[in-house]
Amino acid sequence: MAAQPEENIIQFLIDNIEPLDDSNYGKGYRAAVYLTDGTFLPCVTFRNPQKTVELAIRRFSEEQKGWGIFRNSSPKRYPDIVKTFVTSGNCINCYDIARVEKSRFAIPERLMRQIEGETTMGWTGFAAKMKDGKCFGFGTNFRFEFFDLPDGYNMADVEEIISHSYVLDTGEVCSHQIAFSKHPQNYDKAVIYREKVFFECFLNGLK
């Protein structure tokens, strides 16, 4: 499979994908891609690299001057923050992409706005009511870009978000106690669709 020109990828994203704005990293366009070797990646976020580069430069400068969050830690604080930026995360190269399409796992911003924050520290649980009346439980520690879905459903099928809830294997929707210190007694019978791992791709021409 031949690589798709970068300008074609950018045009597809602008024309077809709702961008999700991030104050630290800028707009993210969430899609799915086929690589030139045929590998399918269902969850990829495309960004312009500028904000990420600016953030890295600022953080490097802060650590060198002793202003950063690791200023009272070990002498390795500067190498550690550099390592965070240059070796962490899942990235793919633009020139390895053969085709871009919409991702069925990208949660729309309209649904994100209905999620009422953390259910308890480090965990957000919610239910999604589908257009056919069925409800499914979802949960994440901190990632909201993409979520797994039950077979046969897309994010367009979600009619309503029910925050701080979980769904039992019987289909019954239950409410979490806010904020709970331990899981409810029947939580082991809950079916929870979790956040999905995603890759990033940086495109200089993407705005």
Secondary structure, 3 states (H helix, E strand, C coil): CCCCCHHHHHHHHHHHCCCECCCCCCCEEEEEEEECCCCEEEEEEEECCHHHHHHHHHHHHHHHCCCCCCCCCCCCHHHHHHHHHHHCCCECCHHHEEEEECCCCECCHHHHCCCCCCCECCEEEEEEEECCCCEEEEEECCCCCEECCCCCCCHHHEEEEEECEEEECCCCEEECCCCCCCCCCCHHHECEEEECCCEEEECCCCC
